[in-house]
Amino acid sequence: MRKYKCKICQEDTIYKYVPMKQWKLDVDCILCGKCYSRRIHEYYPGKHKKINKIR
Ligand SMILES: [Zn+2]
């Protein structure tokens, strides 16, 4: 199985996450799941919680 190197934490990851354009990272850079979800939360703080509250 091919492994990718996360651009942020430099760890190997089998799952490939591509950063969003707004994050101003290289378009071809790869993130692991951990860094990706952390970025999501930084970029959209509290947004997921609000969506849950409506439901
Ligand atoms: Zn990472």
mmCIF file of the protein (N, C-alpha, C, O) and its ligand, coordinates in Angstrom:
data_MODEL
# 
_entry.id   MODEL 
# 
loop_
_entity.id 
_entity.type 
_entity.pdbx_number_of_molecules 
1 polymer     1 
2 non-polymer 1 
# 
_entity_poly.entity_id                      1 
_entity_poly.type                           'polypeptide(L)' 
_entity_poly.nstd_linkage                   no 
_entity_poly.nstd_monomer                   no 
_entity_poly.pdbx_seq_one_letter_code       MRKYKCKICQEDTIYKYVPMKQWKLDVDCILCGKCYSRRIHEYYPGKHKKINKIR 
_entity_poly.pdbx_seq_one_letter_code_can   MRKYKCKICQEDTIYKYVPMKQWKLDVDCILCGKCYSRRIHEYYPGKHKKINKIR 
_entity_poly.pdbx_strand_id                 A 
# 
loop_
_entity_poly_seq.entity_id 
_entity_poly_seq.num 
_entity_poly_seq.mon_id 
_entity_poly_seq.hetero 
1 1  MET n 
1 2  ARG n 
1 3  LYS n 
1 4  TYR n 
1 5  LYS n 
1 6  CYS n 
1 7  LYS n 
1 8  ILE n 
1 9  CYS n 
1 10 GLN n 
1 11 GLU n 
1 12 ASP n 
1 13 THR n 
1 14 ILE n 
1 15 TYR n 
1 16 LYS n 
1 17 TYR n 
1 18 VAL n 
1 19 PRO n 
1 20 MET n 
1 21 LYS n 
1 22 GLN n 
1 23 TRP n 
1 24 LYS n 
1 25 LEU n 
1 26 ASP n 
1 27 VAL n 
1 28 ASP n 
1 29 CYS n 
1 30 ILE n 
1 31 LEU n 
1 32 CYS n 
1 33 GLY n 
1 34 LYS n 
1 35 CYS n 
1 36 TYR n 
1 37 SER n 
1 38 ARG n 
1 39 ARG n 
1 40 ILE n 
1 41 HIS n 
1 42 GLU n 
1 43 TYR n 
1 44 TYR n 
1 45 PRO n 
1 46 GLY n 
1 47 LYS n 
1 48 HIS n 
1 49 LYS n 
1 50 LYS n 
1 51 ILE n 
1 52 ASN n 
1 53 LYS n 
1 54 ILE n 
1 55 ARG n 
# 
loop_
_struct_asym.id 
_struct_asym.entity_id 
A 1 
B 2 
# 
loop_
_chem_comp.id 
_chem_comp.type 
_chem_comp.mon_nstd_flag 
ARG 'L-peptide linking' y 
ASN 'L-peptide linking' y 
ASP 'L-peptide linking' y 
CYS 'L-peptide linking' y 
GLN 'L-peptide linking' y 
GLU 'L-peptide linking' y 
GLY 'peptide linking'   y 
HIS 'L-peptide linking' y 
ILE 'L-peptide linking' y 
LEU 'L-peptide linking' y 
LYS 'L-peptide linking' y 
MET 'L-peptide linking' y 
PRO 'L-peptide linking' y 
SER 'L-peptide linking' y 
THR 'L-peptide linking' y 
TRP 'L-peptide linking' y 
TYR 'L-peptide linking' y 
VAL 'L-peptide linking' y 
ZN  non-polymer         . 
# 
_pdbx_entity_nonpoly.entity_id   2 
_pdbx_entity_nonpoly.name        ? 
_pdbx_entity_nonpoly.comp_id     ZN 
# 
_pdbx_nonpoly_scheme.asym_id         B 
_pdbx_nonpoly_scheme.entity_id       2 
_pdbx_nonpoly_scheme.mon_id          ZN 
_pdbx_nonpoly_scheme.ndb_seq_num     1 
_pdbx_nonpoly_scheme.pdb_seq_num     101 
_pdbx_nonpoly_scheme.auth_seq_num    101 
_pdbx_nonpoly_scheme.pdb_mon_id      ZN 
_pdbx_nonpoly_scheme.auth_mon_id     ZN 
_pdbx_nonpoly_scheme.pdb_strand_id   A 
_pdbx_nonpoly_scheme.pdb_ins_code    . 
# 
loop_
_atom_site.group_PDB 
_atom_site.id 
_atom_site.type_symbol 
_atom_site.label_atom_id 
_atom_site.label_alt_id 
_atom_site.label_comp_id 
_atom_site.label_asym_id 
_atom_site.label_entity_id 
_atom_site.label_seq_id 
_atom_site.pdbx_PDB_ins_code 
_atom_site.Cartn_x 
_atom_site.Cartn_y 
_atom_site.Cartn_z 
_atom_site.occupancy 
_atom_site.B_iso_or_equiv 
_atom_site.pdbx_formal_charge 
_atom_site.auth_seq_id 
_atom_site.auth_comp_id 
_atom_site.auth_asym_id 
_atom_site.auth_atom_id 
_atom_site.pdbx_PDB_model_num 
ATOM   1   N  N  . MET A 1 1  ? 0.844   -1.212 0.000  1.00 0.00 ? 1   MET A N  1 
ATOM   2   C  CA . MET A 1 1  ? 0.000   0.000  0.000  1.00 0.00 ? 1   MET A CA 1 
ATOM   3   C  C  . MET A 1 1  ? 0.872   1.251  0.000  1.00 0.00 ? 1   MET A C  1 
ATOM   4   O  O  . MET A 1 1  ? 1.862   1.339  0.726  1.00 0.00 ? 1   MET A O  1 
ATOM   5   N  N  . ARG A 1 2  ? 0.501   2.168  -0.789 1.00 0.00 ? 2   ARG A N  1 
ATOM   6   C  CA . ARG A 1 2  ? 1.301   3.378  -0.891 1.00 0.00 ? 2   ARG A CA 1 
ATOM   7   C  C  . ARG A 1 2  ? 1.086   4.283  0.303  1.00 0.00 ? 2   ARG A C  1 
ATOM   8   O  O  . ARG A 1 2  ? -0.032  4.440  0.794  1.00 0.00 ? 2   ARG A O  1 
ATOM   9   N  N  . LYS A 1 3  ? 2.170   4.873  0.757  1.00 0.00 ? 3   LYS A N  1 
ATOM   10  C  CA . LYS A 1 3  ? 2.040   5.802  1.876  1.00 0.00 ? 3   LYS A CA 1 
ATOM   11  C  C  . LYS A 1 3  ? 2.426   7.196  1.439  1.00 0.00 ? 3   LYS A C  1 
ATOM   12  O  O  . LYS A 1 3  ? 3.275   7.393  0.570  1.00 0.00 ? 3   LYS A O  1 
ATOM   13  N  N  . TYR A 1 4  ? 1.788   8.139  2.059  1.00 0.00 ? 4   TYR A N  1 
ATOM   14  C  CA . TYR A 1 4  ? 2.056   9.542  1.760  1.00 0.00 ? 4   TYR A CA 1 
ATOM   15  C  C  . TYR A 1 4  ? 2.619   10.209 2.992  1.00 0.00 ? 4   TYR A C  1 
ATOM   16  O  O  . TYR A 1 4  ? 2.384   9.775  4.120  1.00 0.00 ? 4   TYR A O  1 
ATOM   17  N  N  . LYS A 1 5  ? 3.354   11.253 2.762  1.00 0.00 ? 5   LYS A N  1 
ATOM   18  C  CA . LYS A 1 5  ? 3.927   11.982 3.881  1.00 0.00 ? 5   LYS A CA 1 
ATOM   19  C  C  . LYS A 1 5  ? 3.126   13.242 4.123  1.00 0.00 ? 5   LYS A C  1 
ATOM   20  O  O  . LYS A 1 5  ? 2.911   14.043 3.213  1.00 0.00 ? 5   LYS A O  1 
ATOM   21  N  N  . CYS A 1 6  ? 2.684   13.412 5.362  1.00 0.00 ? 6   CYS A N  1 
ATOM   22  C  CA . CYS A 1 6  ? 1.900   14.593 5.702  1.00 0.00 ? 6   CYS A CA 1 
ATOM   23  C  C  . CYS A 1 6  ? 2.788   15.832 5.690  1.00 0.00 ? 6   CYS A C  1 
ATOM   24  O  O  . CYS A 1 6  ? 3.906   15.832 6.205  1.00 0.00 ? 6   CYS A O  1 
ATOM   25  N  N  . LYS A 1 7  ? 2.259   16.866 5.095  1.00 0.00 ? 7   LYS A N  1 
ATOM   26  C  CA . LYS A 1 7  ? 3.034   18.093 4.947  1.00 0.00 ? 7   LYS A CA 1 
ATOM   27  C  C  . LYS A 1 7  ? 3.228   18.805 6.294  1.00 0.00 ? 7   LYS A C  1 
ATOM   28  O  O  . LYS A 1 7  ? 4.231   19.494 6.485  1.00 0.00 ? 7   LYS A O  1 
ATOM   29  N  N  . ILE A 1 8  ? 2.305   18.650 7.206  1.00 0.00 ? 8   ILE A N  1 
ATOM   30  C  CA . ILE A 1 8  ? 2.367   19.391 8.461  1.00 0.00 ? 8   ILE A CA 1 
ATOM   31  C  C  . ILE A 1 8  ? 3.151   18.636 9.529  1.00 0.00 ? 8   ILE A C  1 
ATOM   32  O  O  . ILE A 1 8  ? 4.092   19.187 10.100 1.00 0.00 ? 8   ILE A O  1 
ATOM   33  N  N  . CYS A 1 9  ? 2.785   17.392 9.812  1.00 0.00 ? 9   CYS A N  1 
ATOM   34  C  CA . CYS A 1 9  ? 3.443   16.661 10.898 1.00 0.00 ? 9   CYS A CA 1 
ATOM   35  C  C  . CYS A 1 9  ? 4.540   15.729 10.397 1.00 0.00 ? 9   CYS A C  1 
ATOM   36  O  O  . CYS A 1 9  ? 5.252   15.128 11.201 1.00 0.00 ? 9   CYS A O  1 
ATOM   37  N  N  . GLN A 1 10 ? 4.685   15.600 9.087  1.00 0.00 ? 10  GLN A N  1 
ATOM   38  C  CA . GLN A 1 10 ? 5.744   14.785 8.476  1.00 0.00 ? 10  GLN A CA 1 
ATOM   39  C  C  . GLN A 1 10 ? 5.590   13.300 8.770  1.00 0.00 ? 10  GLN A C  1 
ATOM   40  O  O  . GLN A 1 10 ? 6.558   12.550 8.646  1.00 0.00 ? 10  GLN A O  1 
ATOM   41  N  N  . GLU A 1 11 ? 4.420   12.865 9.149  1.00 0.00 ? 11  GLU A N  1 
ATOM   42  C  CA . GLU A 1 11 ? 4.208   11.450 9.412  1.00 0.00 ? 11  GLU A CA 1 
ATOM   43  C  C  . GLU A 1 11 ? 3.626   10.770 8.190  1.00 0.00 ? 11  GLU A C  1 
ATOM   44  O  O  . GLU A 1 11 ? 2.969   11.402 7.363  1.00 0.00 ? 11  GLU A O  1 
ATOM   45  N  N  . ASP A 1 12 ? 3.875   9.482  8.088  1.00 0.00 ? 12  ASP A N  1 
ATOM   46  C  CA . ASP A 1 12 ? 3.323   8.719  6.973  1.00 0.00 ? 12  ASP A CA 1 
ATOM   47  C  C  . ASP A 1 12 ? 1.831   8.495  7.180  1.00 0.00 ? 12  ASP A C  1 
ATOM   48  O  O  . ASP A 1 12 ? 1.372   8.256  8.297  1.00 0.00 ? 12  ASP A O  1 
ATOM   49  N  N  . THR A 1 13 ? 1.094   8.576  6.100  1.00 0.00 ? 13  THR A N  1 
ATOM   50  C  CA . THR A 1 13 ? -0.343  8.345  6.183  1.00 0.00 ? 13  THR A CA 1 
ATOM   51  C  C  . THR A 1 13 ? -0.788  7.563  4.962  1.00 0.00 ? 13  THR A C  1 
ATOM   52  O  O  . THR A 1 13 ? -0.315  7.811  3.853  1.00 0.00 ? 13  THR A O  1 
ATOM   53  N  N  . ILE A 1 14 ? -1.697  6.619  5.163  1.00 0.00 ? 14  ILE A N  1 
ATOM   54  C  CA . ILE A 1 14 ? -2.205  5.856  4.017  1.00 0.00 ? 14  ILE A CA 1 
ATOM   55  C  C  . ILE A 1 14 ? -3.374  6.578  3.382  1.00 0.00 ? 14  ILE A C  1 
ATOM   56  O  O  . ILE A 1 14 ? -3.685  6.368  2.209  1.00 0.00 ? 14  ILE A O  1 
ATOM   57  N  N  . TYR A 1 15 ? -4.018  7.427  4.160  1.00 0.00 ? 15  TYR A N  1 
ATOM   58  C  CA . TYR A 1 15 ? -5.124  8.197  3.616  1.00 0.00 ? 15  TYR A CA 1 
ATOM   59  C  C  . TYR A 1 15 ? -4.624  9.559  3.190  1.00 0.00 ? 15  TYR A C  1 
ATOM   60  O  O  . TYR A 1 15 ? -3.883  10.233 3.906  1.00 0.00 ? 15  TYR A O  1 
ATOM   61  N  N  . LYS A 1 16 ? -5.043  9.933  2.030  1.00 0.00 ? 16  LYS A N  1 
ATOM   62  C  CA . LYS A 1 16 ? -4.542  11.167 1.432  1.00 0.00 ? 16  LYS A CA 1 
ATOM   63  C  C  . LYS A 1 16 ? -5.600  12.248 1.550  1.00 0.00 ? 16  LYS A C  1 
ATOM   64  O  O  . LYS A 1 16 ? -6.704  12.103 1.026  1.00 0.00 ? 16  LYS A O  1 
ATOM   65  N  N  . TYR A 1 17 ? -5.269  13.318 2.229  1.00 0.00 ? 17  TYR A N  1 
ATOM   66  C  CA . TYR A 1 17 ? -6.190  14.448 2.334  1.00 0.00 ? 17  TYR A CA 1 
ATOM   67  C  C  . TYR A 1 17 ? -5.586  15.648 1.633  1.00 0.00 ? 17  TYR A C  1 
ATOM   68  O  O  . TYR A 1 17 ? -4.427  15.999 1.855  1.00 0.00 ? 17  TYR A O  1 
ATOM   69  N  N  . VAL A 1 18 ? -6.370  16.260 0.800  1.00 0.00 ? 18  VAL A N  1 
ATOM   70  C  CA . VAL A 1 18 ? -5.899  17.424 0.062  1.00 0.00 ? 18  VAL A CA 1 
ATOM   71  C  C  . VAL A 1 18 ? -6.426  18.681 0.745  1.00 0.00 ? 18  VAL A C  1 
ATOM   72  O  O  . VAL A 1 18 ? -7.627  18.785 0.994  1.00 0.00 ? 18  VAL A O  1 
ATOM   73  N  N  . PRO A 1 19 ? -5.560  19.627 1.050  1.00 0.00 ? 19  PRO A N  1 
ATOM   74  C  CA . PRO A 1 19 ? -5.995  20.845 1.745  1.00 0.00 ? 19  PRO A CA 1 
ATOM   75  C  C  . PRO A 1 19 ? -6.890  21.718 0.882  1.00 0.00 ? 19  PRO A C  1 
ATOM   76  O  O  . PRO A 1 19 ? -6.825  21.676 -0.346 1.00 0.00 ? 19  PRO A O  1 
ATOM   77  N  N  . MET A 1 20 ? -7.704  22.491 1.527  1.00 0.00 ? 20  MET A N  1 
ATOM   78  C  CA . MET A 1 20 ? -8.549  23.426 0.802  1.00 0.00 ? 20  MET A CA 1 
ATOM   79  C  C  . MET A 1 20 ? -7.724  24.603 0.318  1.00 0.00 ? 20  MET A C  1 
ATOM   80  O  O  . MET A 1 20 ? -6.701  24.962 0.902  1.00 0.00 ? 20  MET A O  1 
ATOM   81  N  N  . LYS A 1 21 ? -8.202  25.191 -0.766 1.00 0.00 ? 21  LYS A N  1 
ATOM   82  C  CA . LYS A 1 21 ? -7.485  26.317 -1.377 1.00 0.00 ? 21  LYS A CA 1 
ATOM   83  C  C  . LYS A 1 21 ? -7.293  27.463 -0.388 1.00 0.00 ? 21  LYS A C  1 
ATOM   84  O  O  . LYS A 1 21 ? -6.260  28.133 -0.387 1.00 0.00 ? 21  LYS A O  1 
ATOM   85  N  N  . GLN A 1 22 ? -8.310  27.676 0.458  1.00 0.00 ? 22  GLN A N  1 
ATOM   86  C  CA . GLN A 1 22 ? -8.282  28.812 1.383  1.00 0.00 ? 22  GLN A CA 1 
ATOM   87  C  C  . GLN A 1 22 ? -7.187  28.684 2.436  1.00 0.00 ? 22  GLN A C  1 
ATOM   88  O  O  . GLN A 1 22 ? -6.834  29.667 3.088  1.00 0.00 ? 22  GLN A O  1 
ATOM   89  N  N  . TRP A 1 23 ? -6.650  27.483 2.605  1.00 0.00 ? 23  TRP A N  1 
ATOM   90  C  CA . TRP A 1 23 ? -5.649  27.289 3.649  1.00 0.00 ? 23  TRP A CA 1 
ATOM   91  C  C  . TRP A 1 23 ? -4.274  27.771 3.222  1.00 0.00 ? 23  TRP A C  1 
ATOM   92  O  O  . TRP A 1 23 ? -3.336  27.813 4.017  1.00 0.00 ? 23  TRP A O  1 
ATOM   93  N  N  . LYS A 1 24 ? -4.173  28.136 1.940  1.00 0.00 ? 24  LYS A N  1 
ATOM   94  C  CA . LYS A 1 24 ? -2.935  28.695 1.409  1.00 0.00 ? 24  LYS A CA 1 
ATOM   95  C  C  . LYS A 1 24 ? -1.735  27.766 1.554  1.00 0.00 ? 24  LYS A C  1 
ATOM   96  O  O  . LYS A 1 24 ? -0.618  28.203 1.828  1.00 0.00 ? 24  LYS A O  1 
ATOM   97  N  N  . LEU A 1 25 ? -1.993  26.488 1.367  1.00 0.00 ? 25  LEU A N  1 
ATOM   98  C  CA . LEU A 1 25 ? -0.916  25.513 1.313  1.00 0.00 ? 25  LEU A CA 1 
ATOM   99  C  C  . LEU A 1 25 ? -0.714  25.141 -0.152 1.00 0.00 ? 25  LEU A C  1 
ATOM   100 O  O  . LEU A 1 25 ? -1.514  25.513 -1.010 1.00 0.00 ? 25  LEU A O  1 
ATOM   101 N  N  . ASP A 1 26 ? 0.354   24.411 -0.430 1.00 0.00 ? 26  ASP A N  1 
ATOM   102 C  CA . ASP A 1 26 ? 0.575   23.985 -1.803 1.00 0.00 ? 26  ASP A CA 1 
ATOM   103 C  C  . ASP A 1 26 ? -0.590  23.123 -2.272 1.00 0.00 ? 26  ASP A C  1 
ATOM   104 O  O  . ASP A 1 26 ? -1.133  22.326 -1.508 1.00 0.00 ? 26  ASP A O  1 
ATOM   105 N  N  . VAL A 1 27 ? -0.959  23.288 -3.513 1.00 0.00 ? 27  VAL A N  1 
ATOM   106 C  CA . VAL A 1 27 ? -2.112  22.561 -4.042 1.00 0.00 ? 27  VAL A CA 1 
ATOM   107 C  C  . VAL A 1 27 ? -1.845  21.060 -4.054 1.00 0.00 ? 27  VAL A C  1 
ATOM   108 O  O  . VAL A 1 27 ? -2.760  20.257 -3.871 1.00 0.00 ? 27  VAL A O  1 
ATOM   109 N  N  . ASP A 1 28 ? -0.584  20.688 -4.271 1.00 0.00 ? 28  ASP A N  1 
ATOM   110 C  CA . ASP A 1 28 ? -0.262  19.271 -4.383 1.00 0.00 ? 28  ASP A CA 1 
ATOM   111 C  C  . ASP A 1 28 ? 0.210   18.671 -3.064 1.00 0.00 ? 28  ASP A C  1 
ATOM   112 O  O  . ASP A 1 28 ? 0.673   17.530 -3.042 1.00 0.00 ? 28  ASP A O  1 
ATOM   113 N  N  . CYS A 1 29 ? 0.105   19.395 -1.989 1.00 0.00 ? 29  CYS A N  1 
ATOM   114 C  CA . CYS A 1 29 ? 0.580   18.846 -0.725 1.00 0.00 ? 29  CYS A CA 1 
ATOM   115 C  C  . CYS A 1 29 ? -0.482  17.951 -0.094 1.00 0.00 ? 29  CYS A C  1 
ATOM   116 O  O  . CYS A 1 29 ? -1.674  18.074 -0.376 1.00 0.00 ? 29  CYS A O  1 
ATOM   117 N  N  . ILE A 1 30 ? -0.026  17.063 0.751  1.00 0.00 ? 30  ILE A N  1 
ATOM   118 C  CA . ILE A 1 30 ? -0.892  16.024 1.302  1.00 0.00 ? 30  ILE A CA 1 
ATOM   119 C  C  . ILE A 1 30 ? -0.905  16.119 2.820  1.00 0.00 ? 30  ILE A C  1 
ATOM   120 O  O  . ILE A 1 30 ? 0.125   16.338 3.457  1.00 0.00 ? 30  ILE A O  1 
ATOM   121 N  N  . LEU A 1 31 ? -2.082  15.951 3.374  1.00 0.00 ? 31  LEU A N  1 
ATOM   122 C  CA . LEU A 1 31 ? -2.229  15.995 4.826  1.00 0.00 ? 31  LEU A CA 1 
ATOM   123 C  C  . LEU A 1 31 ? -2.759  14.664 5.329  1.00 0.00 ? 31  LEU A C  1 
ATOM   124 O  O  . LEU A 1 31 ? -3.470  13.956 4.615  1.00 0.00 ? 31  LEU A O  1 
ATOM   125 N  N  . CYS A 1 32 ? -2.408  14.330 6.560  1.00 0.00 ? 32  CYS A N  1 
ATOM   126 C  CA . CYS A 1 32 ? -3.002  13.145 7.184  1.00 0.00 ? 32  CYS A CA 1 
ATOM   127 C  C  . CYS A 1 32 ? -4.369  13.525 7.752  1.00 0.00 ? 32  CYS A C  1 
ATOM   128 O  O  . CYS A 1 32 ? -4.721  14.702 7.826  1.00 0.00 ? 32  CYS A O  1 
ATOM   129 N  N  . GLY A 1 33 ? -5.124  12.515 8.149  1.00 0.00 ? 33  GLY A N  1 
ATOM   130 C  CA . GLY A 1 33 ? -6.470  12.774 8.652  1.00 0.00 ? 33  GLY A CA 1 
ATOM   131 C  C  . GLY A 1 33 ? -6.481  13.671 9.874  1.00 0.00 ? 33  GLY A C  1 
ATOM   132 O  O  . GLY A 1 33 ? -7.356  14.524 10.027 1.00 0.00 ? 33  GLY A O  1 
ATOM   133 N  N  . LYS A 1 34 ? -5.496  13.469 10.745 1.00 0.00 ? 34  LYS A N  1 
ATOM   134 C  CA . LYS A 1 34 ? -5.426  14.257 11.969 1.00 0.00 ? 34  LYS A CA 1 
ATOM   135 C  C  . LYS A 1 34 ? -5.245  15.734 11.677 1.00 0.00 ? 34  LYS A C  1 
ATOM   136 O  O  . LYS A 1 34 ? -5.996  16.566 12.186 1.00 0.00 ? 34  LYS A O  1 
ATOM   137 N  N  . CYS A 1 35 ? -4.260  16.063 10.866 1.00 0.00 ? 35  CYS A N  1 
ATOM   138 C  CA . CYS A 1 35 ? -3.989  17.463 10.544 1.00 0.00 ? 35  CYS A CA 1 
ATOM   139 C  C  . CYS A 1 35 ? -5.132  18.062 9.737  1.00 0.00 ? 35  CYS A C  1 
ATOM   140 O  O  . CYS A 1 35 ? -5.463  19.239 9.886  1.00 0.00 ? 35  CYS A O  1 
ATOM   141 N  N  . TYR A 1 36 ? -5.721  17.252 8.895  1.00 0.00 ? 36  TYR A N  1 
ATOM   142 C  CA . TYR A 1 36 ? -6.810  17.757 8.072  1.00 0.00 ? 36  TYR A CA 1 
ATOM   143 C  C  . TYR A 1 36 ? -7.999  18.171 8.936  1.00 0.00 ? 36  TYR A C  1 
ATOM   144 O  O  . TYR A 1 36 ? -8.543  19.264 8.778  1.00 0.00 ? 36  TYR A O  1 
ATOM   145 N  N  . SER A 1 37 ? -8.393  17.290 9.848  1.00 0.00 ? 37  SER A N  1 
ATOM   146 C  CA . SER A 1 37 ? -9.562  17.625 10.673 1.00 0.00 ? 37  SER A CA 1 
ATOM   147 C  C  . SER A 1 37 ? -9.245  18.771 11.622 1.00 0.00 ? 37  SER A C  1 
ATOM   148 O  O  . SER A 1 37 ? -10.123 19.566 11.957 1.00 0.00 ? 37  SER A O  1 
ATOM   149 N  N  . ARG A 1 38 ? -7.984  18.857 12.056 1.00 0.00 ? 38  ARG A N  1 
ATOM   150 C  CA . ARG A 1 38 ? -7.623  19.969 12.924 1.00 0.00 ? 38  ARG A CA 1 
ATOM   151 C  C  . ARG A 1 38 ? -7.734  21.293 12.168 1.00 0.00 ? 38  ARG A C  1 
ATOM   152 O  O  . ARG A 1 38 ? -8.215  22.292 12.702 1.00 0.00 ? 38  ARG A O  1 
ATOM   153 N  N  . ARG A 1 39 ? -7.280  21.277 10.922 1.00 0.00 ? 39  ARG A N  1 
ATOM   154 C  CA . ARG A 1 39 ? -7.385  22.480 10.084 1.00 0.00 ? 39  ARG A CA 1 
ATOM   155 C  C  . ARG A 1 39 ? -8.845  22.874 9.857  1.00 0.00 ? 39  ARG A C  1 
ATOM   156 O  O  . ARG A 1 39 ? -9.209  24.048 9.912  1.00 0.00 ? 39  ARG A O  1 
ATOM   157 N  N  . ILE A 1 40 ? -9.656  21.868 9.603  1.00 0.00 ? 40  ILE A N  1 
ATOM   158 C  CA . ILE A 1 40 ? -11.083 22.132 9.387  1.00 0.00 ? 40  ILE A CA 1 
ATOM   159 C  C  . ILE A 1 40 ? -11.664 22.870 10.583 1.00 0.00 ? 40  ILE A C  1 
ATOM   160 O  O  . ILE A 1 40 ? -12.397 23.848 10.430 1.00 0.00 ? 40  ILE A O  1 
ATOM   161 N  N  . HIS A 1 41 ? -11.330 22.393 11.766 1.00 0.00 ? 41  HIS A N  1 
ATOM   162 C  CA . HIS A 1 41 ? -11.882 23.011 12.970 1.00 0.00 ? 41  HIS A CA 1 
ATOM   163 C  C  . HIS A 1 41 ? -11.328 24.412 13.185 1.00 0.00 ? 41  HIS A C  1 
ATOM   164 O  O  . HIS A 1 41 ? -12.025 25.293 13.690 1.00 0.00 ? 41  HIS A O  1 
ATOM   165 N  N  . GLU A 1 42 ? -10.070 24.615 12.800 1.00 0.00 ? 42  GLU A N  1 
ATOM   166 C  CA . GLU A 1 42 ? -9.495  25.952 12.926 1.00 0.00 ? 42  GLU A CA 1 
ATOM   167 C  C  . GLU A 1 42 ? -10.150 26.910 11.937 1.00 0.00 ? 42  GLU A C  1 
ATOM   168 O  O  . GLU A 1 42 ? -10.365 28.086 12.231 1.00 0.00 ? 42  GLU A O  1 
ATOM   169 N  N  . TYR A 1 43 ? -10.455 26.387 10.783 1.00 0.00 ? 43  TYR A N  1 
ATOM   170 C  CA . TYR A 1 43 ? -10.968 27.259 9.739  1.00 0.00 ? 43  TYR A CA 1 
ATOM   171 C  C  . TYR A 1 43 ? -12.454 27.546 9.908  1.00 0.00 ? 43  TYR A C  1 
ATOM   172 O  O  . TYR A 1 43 ? -12.930 28.632 9.576  1.00 0.00 ? 43  TYR A O  1 
ATOM   173 N  N  . TYR A 1 44 ? -13.170 26.570 10.422 1.00 0.00 ? 44  TYR A N  1 
ATOM   174 C  CA . TYR A 1 44 ? -14.598 26.755 10.675 1.00 0.00 ? 44  TYR A CA 1 
ATOM   175 C  C  . TYR A 1 44 ? -14.881 26.525 12.147 1.00 0.00 ? 44  TYR A C  1 
ATOM   176 O  O  . TYR A 1 44 ? -15.512 25.525 12.490 1.00 0.00 ? 44  TYR A O  1 
ATOM   177 N  N  . PRO A 1 45 ? -14.447 27.397 13.017 1.00 0.00 ? 45  PRO A N  1 
ATOM   178 C  CA . PRO A 1 45 ? -14.634 27.171 14.442 1.00 0.00 ? 45  PRO A CA 1 
ATOM   179 C  C  . PRO A 1 45 ? -16.104 27.192 14.833 1.00 0.00 ? 45  PRO A C  1 
ATOM   180 O  O  . PRO A 1 45 ? -16.831 28.145 14.551 1.00 0.00 ? 45  PRO A O  1 
ATOM   181 N  N  . GLY A 1 46 ? -16.519 26.117 15.488 1.00 0.00 ? 46  GLY A N  1 
ATOM   182 C  CA . GLY A 1 46 ? -17.882 26.058 16.004 1.00 0.00 ? 46  GLY A CA 1 
ATOM   183 C  C  . GLY A 1 46 ? -18.965 25.787 14.976 1.00 0.00 ? 46  GLY A C  1 
ATOM   184 O  O  . GLY A 1 46 ? -20.136 25.655 15.330 1.00 0.00 ? 46  GLY A O  1 
ATOM   185 N  N  . LYS A 1 47 ? -18.593 25.703 13.725 1.00 0.00 ? 47  LYS A N  1 
ATOM   186 C  CA . LYS A 1 47 ? -19.617 25.555 12.700 1.00 0.00 ? 47  LYS A CA 1 
ATOM   187 C  C  . LYS A 1 47 ? -20.323 24.215 12.804 1.00 0.00 ? 47  LYS A C  1 
ATOM   188 O  O  . LYS A 1 47 ? -21.541 24.132 12.643 1.00 0.00 ? 47  LYS A O  1 
ATOM   189 N  N  . HIS A 1 48 ? -19.556 23.171 13.073 1.00 0.00 ? 48  HIS A N  1 
ATOM   190 C  CA . HIS A 1 48 ? -20.151 21.838 13.160 1.00 0.00 ? 48  HIS A CA 1 
ATOM   191 C  C  . HIS A 1 48 ? -21.124 21.751 14.337 1.00 0.00 ? 48  HIS A C  1 
ATOM   192 O  O  . HIS A 1 48 ? -22.174 21.113 14.251 1.00 0.00 ? 48  HIS A O  1 
ATOM   193 N  N  . LYS A 1 49 ? -20.751 22.404 15.433 1.00 0.00 ? 49  LYS A N  1 
ATOM   194 C  CA . LYS A 1 49 ? -21.618 22.370 16.610 1.00 0.00 ? 49  LYS A CA 1 
ATOM   195 C  C  . LYS A 1 49 ? -22.962 23.040 16.302 1.00 0.00 ? 49  LYS A C  1 
ATOM   196 O  O  . LYS A 1 49 ? -24.018 22.538 16.688 1.00 0.00 ? 49  LYS A O  1 
ATOM   197 N  N  . LYS A 1 50 ? -22.910 24.157 15.614 1.00 0.00 ? 50  LYS A N  1 
ATOM   198 C  CA . LYS A 1 50 ? -24.135 24.871 15.293 1.00 0.00 ? 50  LYS A CA 1 
ATOM   199 C  C  . LYS A 1 50 ? -25.065 24.012 14.446 1.00 0.00 ? 50  LYS A C  1 
ATOM   200 O  O  . LYS A 1 50 ? -26.275 23.987 14.668 1.00 0.00 ? 50  LYS A O  1 
ATOM   201 N  N  . ILE A 1 51 ? -24.493 23.313 13.477 1.00 0.00 ? 51  ILE A N  1 
ATOM   202 C  CA . ILE A 1 51 ? -25.293 22.465 12.613 1.00 0.00 ? 51  ILE A CA 1 
ATOM   203 C  C  . ILE A 1 51 ? -25.982 21.384 13.447 1.00 0.00 ? 51  ILE A C  1 
ATOM   204 O  O  . ILE A 1 51 ? -27.147 21.060 13.212 1.00 0.00 ? 51  ILE A O  1 
ATOM   205 N  N  . ASN A 1 52 ? -25.261 20.830 14.416 1.00 0.00 ? 52  ASN A N  1 
ATOM   206 C  CA . ASN A 1 52 ? -25.846 19.787 15.262 1.00 0.00 ? 52  ASN A CA 1 
ATOM   207 C  C  . ASN A 1 52 ? -26.986 20.331 16.106 1.00 0.00 ? 52  ASN A C  1 
ATOM   208 O  O  . ASN A 1 52 ? -27.978 19.643 16.347 1.00 0.00 ? 52  ASN A O  1 
ATOM   209 N  N  . LYS A 1 53 ? -26.836 21.580 16.556 1.00 0.00 ? 53  LYS A N  1 
ATOM   210 C  CA . LYS A 1 53 ? -27.873 22.163 17.410 1.00 0.00 ? 53  LYS A CA 1 
ATOM   211 C  C  . LYS A 1 53 ? -29.209 22.316 16.669 1.00 0.00 ? 53  LYS A C  1 
ATOM   212 O  O  . LYS A 1 53 ? -30.272 22.079 17.242 1.00 0.00 ? 53  LYS A O  1 
ATOM   213 N  N  . ILE A 1 54 ? -29.145 22.712 15.401 1.00 0.00 ? 54  ILE A N  1 
ATOM   214 C  CA . ILE A 1 54 ? -30.362 22.890 14.621 1.00 0.00 ? 54  ILE A CA 1 
ATOM   215 C  C  . ILE A 1 54 ? -31.113 21.566 14.508 1.00 0.00 ? 54  ILE A C  1 
ATOM   216 O  O  . ILE A 1 54 ? -32.342 21.534 14.581 1.00 0.00 ? 54  ILE A O  1 
ATOM   217 N  N  . ARG A 1 55 ? -30.375 20.486 14.330 1.00 0.00 ? 55  ARG A N  1 
ATOM   218 C  CA . ARG A 1 55 ? -30.998 19.174 14.231 1.00 0.00 ? 55  ARG A CA 1 
ATOM   219 C  C  . ARG A 1 55 ? -31.411 18.738 15.615 1.00 0.00 ? 55  ARG A C  1 
ATOM   220 O  O  . ARG A 1 55 ? -31.963 17.650 15.780 1.00 0.00 ? 55  ARG A O  1 
HETATM 221 ZN ZN . ZN  B 2 .  ? -0.262  15.278 9.752  1.00 0.00 2 101 ZN  A ZN 1 
# 
